């Protein structure tokens, strides 16, 4: 300490500069190696990031395949149940029309079948058809039949 007091300002500055250079020299020498290590660490970080991302993508794809399989299985089960329901609810075929009866109107039969299915608690998908059938029945005009008088019946050939 005593020596430093007897030095001039310029000598003190020079001594400080030399001391700083000696302290910084090892750091400056190690800088290129530290930069390489930092660059390598960054590459390793990106490699880990890429691997983590691909891992999540693969996991998501597995979940999607699993969900697609479950959805396909559920759809098949629903189709099987629906077809079983329709087969069990199938009505007996209509008896052939006998002579002397009116001809059967296929549109009227279809409408009656739709009404029966809706009233029997059928699938919810047929509810609009039931509403349509009610609307048609409300607005349907009765078919005008020519009235046959009792007098005319007796004069028929």
C-alpha positions as CSV (number, residue, x, y, z in Angstrom):
1,X,0.0,0.0,0.0
2,X,2.9,2.3,0.9
3,X,4.3,1.9,-2.6
4,X,1.1,2.9,-4.3
5,X,1.1,6.2,-2.3
6,X,4.5,7.2,-3.7
7,X,3.5,6.5,-7.4
8,X,2.3,9.2,-9.7
9,X,-1.2,9.0,-11.2
10,X,0.1,7.8,-14.5
11,X,2.0,5.0,-12.8
12,X,-1.1,4.0,-10.9
13,X,-3.2,3.9,-14.1
14,X,-0.6,1.8,-15.8
15,X,-0.5,-0.6,-12.9
16,X,-4.3,-0.9,-12.9
17,X,-4.3,-1.5,-16.6
18,X,-1.7,-4.3,-16.3
19,X,-3.6,-5.8,-13.4
20,X,-6.9,-5.7,-15.5
21,X,-5.1,-7.2,-18.5
22,X,-3.7,-10.1,-16.4
23,X,-7.2,-10.8,-14.9
24,X,-8.9,-10.6,-18.3
25,X,-6.3,-12.6,-20.3
26,X,-7.6,-16.0,-19.1
27,X,-11.1,-15.0,-19.7
28,X,-10.4,-13.8,-23.2
29,X,-8.5,-16.9,-24.0
30,X,-11.4,-19.1,-22.8
31,X,-14.0,-17.0,-24.8
32,X,-13.8,-19.0,-28.1
33,X,-14.3,-22.3,-26.3
34,X,-17.2,-20.9,-24.2
35,X,-18.9,-19.6,-27.4
36,X,-18.6,-23.1,-29.0
37,X,-20.1,-24.7,-25.9
38,X,-22.9,-22.2,-25.8
39,X,-23.6,-22.8,-29.5
40,X,-23.6,-26.6,-28.9
41,X,-25.8,-26.2,-25.9
42,X,-28.3,-24.3,-28.1
43,X,-28.3,-27.1,-30.7
44,X,-28.8,-29.6,-27.9
45,X,-31.7,-27.5,-26.6
46,X,-33.3,-27.4,-30.1
47,X,-32.8,-31.1,-30.5
48,X,-34.6,-31.7,-27.2
49,X,-37.3,-29.3,-28.2
50,X,-37.8,-31.0,-31.5
51,X,-37.9,-34.4,-29.9
52,X,-40.5,-33.2,-27.3
53,X,-42.7,-31.7,-30.0
54,X,-42.6,-34.9,-32.2
55,X,-43.3,-36.9,-29.1
56,X,-46.5,-34.9,-28.4
57,X,-47.5,-35.1,-32.1
58,X,-47.1,-38.9,-32.0
59,X,-49.1,-39.1,-28.8
60,X,-51.9,-37.0,-30.3
61,X,-52.0,-39.2,-33.4
62,X,-52.3,-42.3,-31.2
63,X,-55.2,-40.6,-29.4
64,X,-56.9,-39.7,-32.7
65,X,-56.5,-43.3,-34.0
66,X,-57.9,-44.6,-30.7
67,X,-60.9,-42.2,-30.9
68,X,-61.5,-43.0,-34.5
69,X,-61.6,-46.7,-33.6
70,X,-64.0,-46.0,-30.7
71,X,-66.2,-43.9,-33.0
72,X,-66.3,-46.6,-35.7
73,X,-67.2,-49.2,-33.1
74,X,-70.0,-47.0,-31.6
75,X,-71.3,-46.3,-35.1
76,X,-71.4,-50.0,-35.9
77,X,-73.1,-50.8,-32.6
78,X,-75.7,-48.1,-33.3
79,X,-76.3,-49.4,-36.8
80,X,-76.7,-52.9,-35.5
81,X,-79.2,-51.8,-32.8
82,X,-81.2,-49.7,-35.4
83,X,-81.3,-52.6,-37.9
84,X,-82.4,-55.0,-35.1
85,X,-85.1,-52.6,-34.0
86,X,-86.4,-52.2,-37.6
87,X,-86.4,-56.0,-38.2
88,X,-88.2,-56.6,-34.9
89,X,-90.8,-53.9,-35.7
90,X,-91.4,-55.0,-39.2
91,X,-95.2,-55.4,-39.7
92,X,-96.7,-58.4,-41.4
93,X,-97.2,-58.0,-45.1
94,X,-100.6,-56.7,-46.0
95,X,-103.2,-59.2,-47.1
96,X,-103.8,-59.2,-50.9
97,X,-106.8,-57.1,-51.7
98,X,-110.0,-59.1,-52.3
99,X,-112.4,-58.5,-55.1
100,X,-114.9,-55.9,-54.3
101,X,-112.7,-53.7,-52.1
102,X,-111.3,-50.4,-53.0
103,X,-107.8,-50.3,-54.6
104,X,-105.1,-49.5,-52.0
105,X,-103.4,-46.2,-52.4
106,X,-99.6,-46.7,-51.8
107,X,-99.1,-43.1,-50.7
108,X,-101.8,-43.4,-48.1
109,X,-100.2,-46.7,-46.9
110,X,-96.8,-45.0,-46.6
111,X,-98.3,-42.1,-44.7
112,X,-100.0,-44.5,-42.3
113,X,-96.8,-46.4,-41.8
114,X,-94.9,-43.2,-41.0
115,X,-97.7,-42.3,-38.5
116,X,-97.5,-45.7,-36.9
117,X,-93.7,-45.5,-36.6
118,X,-93.9,-42.0,-35.0
119,X,-96.7,-42.9,-32.6
120,X,-94.9,-46.1,-31.5
121,X,-92.1,-44.1,-30.1
122,X,-89.8,-44.6,-33.0
123,X,-86.5,-42.8,-33.6
124,X,-86.4,-39.0,-33.0
125,X,-85.4,-38.6,-36.6
126,X,-88.9,-39.3,-37.7
127,X,-90.5,-36.5,-35.6
128,X,-90.4,-34.1,-38.6
129,X,-92.3,-36.7,-40.7
130,X,-94.9,-36.9,-38.0
131,X,-95.4,-33.2,-38.1
132,X,-95.6,-33.3,-41.8
133,X,-98.2,-36.1,-41.7
134,X,-100.3,-34.1,-39.2
135,X,-100.0,-31.0,-41.4
136,X,-101.1,-33.0,-44.5
137,X,-104.0,-34.5,-42.7
138,X,-105.2,-31.1,-41.4
139,X,-105.1,-29.6,-44.9
140,X,-106.2,-32.6,-46.9
141,X,-109.6,-32.2,-48.6
142,X,-111.9,-35.2,-48.4
143,X,-112.2,-36.9,-51.8
144,X,-115.6,-36.0,-53.3
145,X,-117.5,-39.1,-54.2
146,X,-120.6,-38.8,-56.3
147,X,-123.6,-39.6,-54.2
148,X,-125.7,-42.4,-55.3
149,X,-129.3,-42.0,-54.6
150,X,-131.4,-44.9,-53.5
151,X,-133.6,-44.4,-56.6
152,X,-130.7,-44.7,-59.0
153,X,-129.5,-48.0,-57.5
154,X,-132.6,-49.7,-58.4
155,X,-132.4,-48.6,-62.1
156,X,-128.8,-49.6,-62.6
157,X,-128.3,-52.3,-65.4
